[in-house]
Amino acid sequence: MADRILEQQHEHEREQERERLREQEQKDLEVESHRGARPLEGFAGGHTTWTGDQDDAAAARVHAGDAEASWEASERQARLEPPEPDAEDDVGLRRE
């Protein structure tokens, strides 16, 4: 008896999901049946004053020492030395 009630509930939920999907498909077909601009098409080709050179310059500043720092960390790890504390990490830990 309980199995039958549970099966009916599951079937009802599956039917609700199928109905929801049918409604969404109908909405999609309605939108696609009309020609014209789509909602976000105007933003895709927007112009900006930001250039790739600015990205390159910023990346060069931010990541200038990454290779050396990575190499040094690898060397320390290979020698099993403890990592050196960063100045930024110590700022909040000092008690005066």
C-alpha positions in Angstrom: 0.0 0.0 0.0 2.7 2.5 1.0 4.7 1.6 -2.1 1.7 2.4 -4.3 1.2 5.8 -2.7 4.9 6.6 -3.0 4.9 5.5 -6.7 1.8 7.7 -7.4 3.6 10.7 -5.7 6.7 10.1 -7.9 4.6 9.9 -11.0 2.8 13.1 -10.1 6.2 14.8 -9.6 7.5 13.5 -13.0 4.4 14.8 -14.7 4.8 18.2 -13.1 8.4 18.3 -14.3 7.4 17.3 -17.9 4.7 20.0 -17.9 7.3 22.6 -16.7 9.7 21.5 -19.5 6.9 21.7 -22.1 6.1 25.3 -21.0 9.7 26.3 -21.2 10.1 24.8 -24.6 7.0 26.6 -25.8 8.4 29.9 -24.5 11.7 29.2 -26.3 9.8 28.4 -29.6 7.8 31.6 -29.2 11.0 33.7 -28.8 12.7 32.0 -31.7 9.8 32.4 -34.0 10.3 36.2 -34.0 13.3 37.7 -35.9 15.1 40.6 -34.4 17.7 41.6 -31.9 18.2 39.3 -29.0 18.3 40.8 -25.5 22.1 40.8 -25.0 23.3 41.2 -28.6 24.0 44.9 -28.2 26.5 44.3 -25.4 28.6 41.7 -27.2 30.4 44.1 -29.4 30.6 47.0 -27.0 33.6 49.3 -27.3 36.0 50.0 -24.5 39.0 52.2 -24.1 40.9 49.5 -22.2 43.6 47.9 -24.4 45.5 44.7 -24.3 48.7 46.6 -23.6 47.2 47.8 -20.3 46.5 44.1 -19.4 50.1 43.2 -20.3 51.6 46.1 -18.3 49.5 45.3 -15.2 50.3 41.6 -15.4 54.0 42.5 -15.7 53.9 44.6 -12.5 51.8 42.1 -10.5 53.6 39.0 -11.5 57.1 40.4 -11.9 58.7 38.2 -9.2 56.5 35.1 -9.5 59.1 33.0 -11.3 61.9 33.7 -8.9 59.6 33.3 -5.8 58.4 30.0 -7.2 61.9 28.8 -7.9 63.1 29.8 -4.4 60.1 28.1 -2.8 60.8 24.9 -4.7 64.5 25.0 -3.7 63.5 25.4 0.0 61.0 22.6 -0.3 63.6 20.4 -1.9 66.0 21.1 1.1 63.1 20.8 3.5 63.6 24.2 4.9 60.7 26.0 6.6 59.1 28.8 4.5 60.2 32.3 5.1 57.5 34.5 6.7 56.1 37.2 4.4 56.1 40.8 5.7 52.4 41.0 5.0 51.7 37.8 7.1 53.5 39.3 10.1 51.7 42.6 10.2 48.6 41.4 12.0 50.4 39.0 14.3 52.8 41.4 16.0 52.0 42.5 19.6 53.6 45.7 20.8 
